[in-house]
């Protein structure tokens, strides 16, 4: 997900996106634990997306 797309979203949308990403991260961790995950690079991508969302949330909070 690109930062320009995230900046255009509202606070509620960002919170929902963060929740979805954390659920995806949990699912990937469970797949990795049971050795069902074939593409391990997805874990890093989800982690970076979570960091992006949190950064945008902090920027918006500081701007207020």
N, C-alpha and C positions, 0 to 999 in steps of 0.2 A: 504494500500500500504506500502511496506517495504522500509526502507531507502536505502538498498542496490540496489533496483531497481531504486530509484530516483537518486542515485549517478552516475549510469551508463548512465543516460540520458544527452543530450546536453542542453545548455541554452535555445534554442528555444523550445525544447520538454518540459522543465520544465515550461516555460511561458505558453505553450498551456495547460499543465496539470493544472496549477493554474487557468486559465480561465475556464476550464471545471468544476473544483471543485467549483468555485464561482457561476457558473450557477446552479450547483446542489444544492448549499446552498440556493440560491434564490428560487429555486423550492420547496425545503423542507420548507422554511419559509412561502411560500404562501400556501402550503398544511396545515401547522400547523395553519395558520390564518383562513383558511376556515374549519378547523377541519376534514380534509380528511386524515391526517397523522396518520397511525396506529402504526408504529414503530418509536417512538420518539428518540430512541438511534442513529438513522442514523444522526441526526443533530450533535451530539457530534463527531461522527466518521469523518464526513466531515470537521468539524472545526479542528480536530487534523491533518487530511491529509493536509489541507491548511497550517497549522503551519509547518508541516514537509517540504513541498515544499519550503516555504519561508526560512526556516533554511538552507536547502541545497543550495538555491540560494545565501544566504549571505556567506556561507562558500566558495563557488566557487568564489565569487567576492573578498573575502579577500585573497584568494590564488593567485590571479592574480597580 
